[in-house]
Amino acid sequence: MCPVTDPYSKTAHTRPPAKLNLFLELLARRPDGFHDIDTVMIPIDWCDELRLQRIPDNQIDLRVQWLPSLQTVAQRLGVEVGSPAGRNLLEIPSDDSNLVHRALTAFRTAFNITDGFHCQLGKQIPAGAGLGGASSDAASALLCAAHLCNISTDTPLLSELAAEIGSDVPFFLGSGGTEPIDGARATGRGEQINAIELGRKLDCIVIFPAICLSTAEVYAASHVPSQPRDAAALLDLLKEQKTTDLGPAMLNRLTEPAKKIAPQIAEILESLWHDELRTCQLTGSGSACFAISTSSGQAQQVASKLRTRLEPGGFVMATQSTQVPAKIDVS
């Protein structure tokens, strides 16, 4: 078992953040079914809640609930709990199909942990949105487990486990789980991480249109361009203090296939454009869209206006860039 004096008395708590893809280009289809990509990601302070404890039982006990409540989230999304639409949007597994469960299982195997974990996961980040919530939760579970078991978070094995669990999981570990980073340029299938610095925090408006998109389905409908664009111009602009010039340098190659599957995405992007938010696009494989604002005040103002149009029937969040990995508190 883990070398700690009182292994079951402590709880690790953290707030796994969502992410936005400011740039996502497809470079090639891989033989393993994935794509080689070039993407620039930033974490944002739209977060889940995760608490982890060690238990003497040989099992992973994962409990998942929506915050502040299932009923409140269903009301905002405009669905009924238990309806087909409600099940699609609100049902989150707690078995080994959940990435947190998978991460903790892999952690126990890799580090020869013979006791188990009890995990309470409070969800606020929607699934099927391209916001990376499940990947962030999994990365946070790995980091919390490492803290509880006195295992260094910069051990290479932790990064290897993250890459095996999911392409976005290594991003949420940050710089090897040690020094926090503003964001990253990710290559390979997304698991090769190179930290980037932002000249300032980015204020954003994020819209989730109450539609879950399958990442595999969106990628299957995509096409690799003959001349892929490079993220270098965007990276140069992100080092500056202003954000008004970011739009032309941003890209998401998955936007067109996602629009075909969910036409509401086109309507959201057009709405953001009409509100003079020209730095707007899809994040990941969707369905969430976002825009970068010039200030937190403008972000709050536009988000409030959009809520009157879209809620119930989706989420509208004014949010700001943050850092990864998420801070871990152990008490």
C-alpha positions as CSV (number, residue, x, y, z in Angstrom):
1,M,0.0,0.0,0.0
2,C,1.0,3.7,-0.3
3,P,3.7,4.7,2.2
4,V,1.6,7.2,4.4
5,T,1.1,7.2,8.1
6,D,-2.7,7.5,8.1
7,P,-3.8,6.8,4.5
8,Y,-7.6,7.1,5.0
9,S,-7.8,10.3,7.0
10,K,-7.0,12.8,4.2
11,T,-9.1,14.2,1.3
12,A,-7.7,15.8,-1.8
13,H,-9.8,18.5,-3.4
14,T,-9.5,20.2,-6.7
15,R,-11.5,22.1,-9.4
16,P,-10.8,20.6,-12.9
17,P,-11.1,23.4,-15.5
18,A,-12.5,23.2,-19.0
19,K,-10.5,24.2,-22.0
20,L,-10.9,26.1,-25.3
21,N,-9.2,25.3,-28.6
22,L,-8.0,28.6,-30.1
23,F,-6.5,26.7,-33.0
24,L,-7.1,23.2,-34.3
25,E,-5.7,22.0,-37.6
26,L,-5.7,18.5,-39.0
27,L,-2.4,17.4,-40.3
28,A,-2.9,13.7,-41.3
29,R,-5.0,10.6,-40.6
30,R,-3.1,8.1,-38.6
31,P,-3.1,4.3,-39.0
32,D,-4.5,3.9,-35.5
33,G,-7.7,5.8,-36.5
34,F,-6.7,9.1,-34.8
35,H,-5.5,12.2,-36.5
36,D,-2.2,14.1,-36.2
37,I,-3.2,17.6,-35.1
38,D,-1.8,21.0,-34.3
39,T,-3.8,22.7,-31.6
40,V,-3.5,25.6,-29.2
41,M,-5.5,25.2,-26.0
42,I,-6.1,27.4,-22.9
43,P,-7.8,26.3,-19.7
44,I,-10.8,28.4,-18.5
45,D,-12.3,28.8,-15.0
46,W,-15.5,26.9,-15.8
47,C,-14.8,24.0,-13.5
48,D,-16.0,20.7,-12.1
49,E,-15.4,19.7,-8.4
50,L,-13.5,16.6,-7.5
51,R,-12.8,15.1,-4.0
52,L,-10.7,12.0,-3.6
53,Q,-10.1,9.8,-0.6
54,R,-8.3,6.5,-0.1
55,I,-10.3,3.6,1.2
56,P,-9.3,0.1,2.5
57,D,-11.6,-1.6,0.0
58,N,-10.2,-3.0,-3.2
59,Q,-12.4,-0.9,-5.5
60,I,-13.0,2.5,-7.2
61,D,-16.1,4.0,-5.6
62,L,-17.1,6.9,-7.9
63,R,-20.1,9.1,-7.2
64,V,-21.2,11.7,-9.8
65,Q,-23.7,14.5,-9.5
66,W,-24.6,17.7,-11.3
67,L,-24.0,21.0,-9.5
68,P,-25.9,22.8,-8.1
69,S,-28.5,20.1,-8.7
70,L,-29.7,17.8,-11.5
71,Q,-33.0,19.6,-11.6
72,T,-31.4,23.0,-12.0
73,V,-29.2,21.9,-14.8
74,A,-32.0,20.2,-16.6
75,Q,-34.1,23.4,-16.3
76,R,-31.3,25.5,-17.8
77,L,-30.9,23.0,-20.7
78,G,-34.6,23.0,-21.3
79,V,-35.0,19.2,-20.9
80,E,-36.9,16.9,-18.5
81,V,-35.0,14.6,-16.3
82,G,-35.6,11.0,-17.5
83,S,-36.7,12.0,-21.0
84,P,-34.6,10.8,-24.0
85,A,-33.1,14.3,-24.4
86,G,-32.5,14.5,-20.7
87,R,-30.7,11.2,-20.5
88,N,-28.5,12.1,-23.5
89,L,-27.4,15.3,-21.8
90,L,-27.4,14.5,-18.2
91,E,-26.6,10.9,-17.7
92,I,-22.9,10.5,-16.7
93,P,-21.6,7.0,-16.0
94,S,-19.8,6.1,-12.7
95,D,-18.5,2.8,-13.9
96,D,-15.3,2.0,-15.8
97,S,-16.6,3.9,-18.9
98,N,-16.0,7.1,-16.9
99,L,-12.5,8.5,-17.5
100,V,-12.0,9.2,-13.8
101,H,-12.7,5.6,-13.0
102,R,-10.4,4.6,-15.8
103,A,-7.6,6.9,-14.5
104,L,-7.8,5.7,-11.0
105,T,-7.8,2.1,-12.1
106,A,-4.7,2.7,-14.2
107,F,-3.0,4.5,-11.4
108,R,-3.6,1.7,-9.0
109,T,-2.1,-0.8,-11.5
110,A,0.9,1.3,-12.4
111,F,1.9,2.1,-8.9
112,N,0.9,-1.2,-7.3
113,I,-1.8,0.4,-5.0
114,T,-3.7,-2.4,-3.3
115,D,-6.3,-0.3,-1.6
116,G,-9.0,1.8,-3.3
117,F,-10.4,5.3,-3.8
118,H,-13.7,7.0,-3.1
119,C,-14.3,9.9,-5.5
120,Q,-17.0,12.5,-5.4
121,L,-17.3,14.3,-8.8
122,G,-19.5,17.3,-9.1
123,K,-20.2,18.1,-12.7
124,Q,-20.6,21.6,-14.1
125,I,-18.8,21.2,-17.5
126,P,-21.2,19.6,-20.0
127,A,-20.2,16.4,-21.9
128,G,-20.1,16.3,-25.7
129,A,-19.2,20.0,-25.8
130,G,-15.5,20.0,-26.8
131,L,-14.6,21.5,-23.5
132,G,-12.5,18.6,-22.3
133,G,-14.4,18.1,-19.0
134,A,-13.9,14.4,-18.8
135,S,-10.2,14.6,-19.7
136,S,-9.7,17.4,-17.1
137,D,-11.5,15.3,-14.4
138,A,-9.2,12.3,-15.3
139,A,-6.0,14.4,-15.0
140,S,-7.1,15.8,-11.7
141,A,-7.9,12.3,-10.4
142,L,-4.4,11.2,-11.3
143,L,-2.9,14.3,-9.5
144,C,-5.0,13.9,-6.4
145,A,-4.2,10.2,-6.2
146,A,-0.5,11.0,-6.5
147,H,-0.8,13.5,-3.6
148,L,-2.6,11.1,-1.4
149,C,0.0,8.3,-2.1
150,N,3.1,10.5,-1.7
151,I,4.0,10.0,-5.4
152,S,5.7,12.9,-7.1
153,T,3.4,14.5,-9.7
154,D,6.4,15.0,-12.1
155,T,7.0,11.3,-12.4
156,P,7.1,10.4,-16.2
157,L,4.8,7.5,-15.5
158,L,1.9,9.8,-14.6
159,S,2.2,11.5,-18.0
160,E,2.3,8.1,-19.7
161,L,-0.9,7.1,-18.0
162,A,-2.5,10.4,-19.0
163,A,-1.7,9.8,-22.7
164,E,-3.1,6.3,-22.6
165,I,-6.4,7.5,-21.0
166,G,-7.2,10.2,-23.6
167,S,-5.6,12.6,-26.0
168,D,-6.5,15.7,-24.0
169,V,-5.6,14.4,-20.6
170,P,-1.9,15.3,-20.7
171,F,-2.8,19.0,-21.3
172,F,-4.5,19.2,-18.0
173,L,-1.5,17.9,-16.2
174,G,0.3,21.1,-17.3
175,S,4.0,21.0,-17.3
176,G,4.4,17.5,-16.0
177,G,2.1,18.2,-13.1
178,T,4.4,20.7,-11.4
179,E,4.7,24.4,-12.6
180,P,1.3,25.9,-13.7
181,I,1.1,27.0,-17.4
182,D,-1.2,29.4,-19.2
183,G,-1.9,27.0,-22.1
184,A,-0.2,24.7,-24.6
185,R,0.4,23.9,-28.2
186,A,-0.3,20.2,-28.5
187,T,0.8,18.0,-31.4
188,G,0.7,14.3,-32.2
189,R,-2.9,13.2,-31.4
190,G,-2.9,16.0,-28.8
191,E,-0.7,14.3,-26.2
192,Q,2.6,16.1,-27.0
193,I,2.5,19.3,-24.9
194,N,4.5,22.4,-25.3
195,A,3.7,25.2,-22.8
196,I,2.8,28.7,-24.0
197,E,2.5,32.0,-22.2
198,L,-0.3,34.5,-22.6
199,G,0.4,38.3,-22.6
200,R,-2.8,38.7,-20.5
201,K,-5.7,36.7,-19.3
202,L,-8.4,36.1,-21.9
203,D,-12.0,37.0,-21.2
204,C,-14.4,34.7,-23.0
205,I,-18.0,33.9,-23.6
206,V,-18.8,30.2,-24.0
207,I,-22.1,28.9,-25.4
208,F,-23.2,25.3,-25.1
209,P,-26.3,24.7,-27.2
210,A,-27.6,21.6,-25.3
211,I,-26.3,19.2,-28.0
212,C,-23.8,16.4,-27.3
213,L,-21.6,15.7,-30.3
214,S,-19.6,12.6,-30.8
215,T,-15.9,13.4,-31.2
216,A,-15.5,10.3,-33.4
217,E,-18.4,11.2,-35.6
218,V,-17.1,14.8,-36.2
219,Y,-13.6,13.6,-37.0
220,A,-15.0,11.0,-39.3
221,A,-16.8,13.7,-41.3
222,S,-13.7,15.9,-41.5
223,H,-11.1,16.3,-44.3
224,V,-7.4,16.9,-43.9
225,P,-6.4,19.9,-46.0
226,S,-3.7,19.6,-48.6
227,Q,-2.0,22.6,-47.2
228,P,-2.5,22.8,-43.4
229,R,-2.3,26.1,-41.6
230,D,0.3,26.8,-39.0
231,A,-0.4,28.1,-35.5
232,A,2.8,30.2,-35.3
233,A,1.0,33.5,-36.1
234,L,-1.6,33.0,-33.3
235,L,1.2,32.1,-30.8
236,D,2.9,35.4,-31.6
237,L,-0.3,37.4,-31.1
238,L,-1.1,35.6,-27.8
239,K,2.1,37.0,-26.3
240,E,0.8,40.5,-26.7
241,Q,-1.6,42.5,-24.4
242,K,-4.4,43.0,-27.0
243,T,-6.9,40.5,-28.3
244,T,-8.6,42.3,-31.1
245,D,-6.2,40.9,-33.8
246,L,-6.6,37.2,-32.8
247,G,-9.6,36.4,-35.0
248,P,-7.8,36.0,-38.4
249,A,-5.1,33.8,-36.8
250,M,-7.6,31.4,-35.1
251,L,-8.9,28.3,-36.7
252,N,-10.9,25.1,-36.0
253,R,-10.8,22.7,-39.0
254,L,-13.7,20.7,-37.3
255,T,-16.2,23.6,-37.6
256,E,-17.7,22.6,-41.0
257,P,-18.3,18.9,-40.2
258,A,-19.7,19.9,-36.8
259,K,-22.1,22.4,-38.4
260,K,-23.4,19.7,-40.8
261,I,-24.2,17.5,-37.8
262,A,-25.6,20.3,-35.6
263,P,-26.8,23.3,-37.7
264,Q,-27.3,25.2,-34.4
265,I,-23.6,25.8,-34.3
266,A,-23.8,28.0,-37.4
267,E,-26.6,30.0,-35.7
268,I,-24.5,30.6,-32.6
269,L,-21.4,31.7,-34.4
270,E,-23.6,34.1,-36.5
271,S,-25.1,35.5,-33.3
272,L,-21.7,36.1,-31.8
273,W,-20.6,37.8,-35.0
274,H,-23.6,40.1,-34.9
275,D,-22.7,41.1,-31.3
276,E,-19.4,42.2,-32.8
277,L,-17.4,39.4,-31.3
278,R,-15.3,38.5,-34.3
279,T,-12.9,36.2,-32.4
280,C,-15.5,33.4,-32.3
281,Q,-15.3,29.8,-33.2
282,L,-16.1,26.2,-32.2
283,T,-14.0,24.6,-29.5
284,G,-12.7,21.0,-30.0
285,S,-15.2,18.9,-31.9
286,G,-18.1,20.9,-30.4
287,S,-20.8,21.6,-29.8
288,A,-19.7,24.5,-27.6
289,C,-18.7,27.7,-29.2
290,F,-16.8,30.7,-27.7
291,A,-15.8,34.2,-28.4
292,I,-12.9,36.2,-26.9
293,S,-13.9,39.6,-25.5
294,T,-12.0,42.8,-24.9
295,S,-12.7,42.8,-21.2
296,S,-14.5,40.9,-18.4
297,G,-17.1,43.7,-18.4
298,Q,-17.9,43.2,-22.0
299,A,-18.0,39.4,-21.5
300,Q,-20.5,39.7,-18.7
301,Q,-22.6,42.1,-20.7
302,V,-22.8,40.0,-23.8
303,A,-23.3,36.8,-21.8
304,S,-26.3,38.3,-20.1
305,K,-27.8,39.4,-23.4
306,L,-27.3,35.9,-24.9
307,R,-28.9,34.2,-22.0
308,T,-32.1,36.0,-22.6
309,R,-32.1,34.5,-26.1
310,L,-30.8,31.0,-25.5
311,E,-31.7,29.9,-21.9
312,P,-33.4,27.6,-21.3
313,G,-31.9,25.5,-24.0
314,G,-28.2,25.7,-23.3
315,F,-25.6,27.3,-21.2
316,V,-24.0,30.8,-21.6
317,M,-20.9,31.5,-19.5
318,A,-18.7,34.5,-19.1
319,T,-15.4,33.1,-18.1
320,Q,-11.7,33.8,-18.1
321,S,-8.5,31.9,-18.9
322,T,-6.7,30.2,-16.0
323,Q,-3.8,27.8,-15.6
324,V,-3.2,24.1,-15.4
325,P,-2.7,21.9,-13.5
326,A,-5.6,22.7,-11.2
327,K,-4.5,23.5,-7.6
328,I,-4.7,20.5,-5.2
329,D,-5.7,21.0,-1.6
330,V,-5.1,18.1,0.8
331,S,-6.7,18.2,4.3
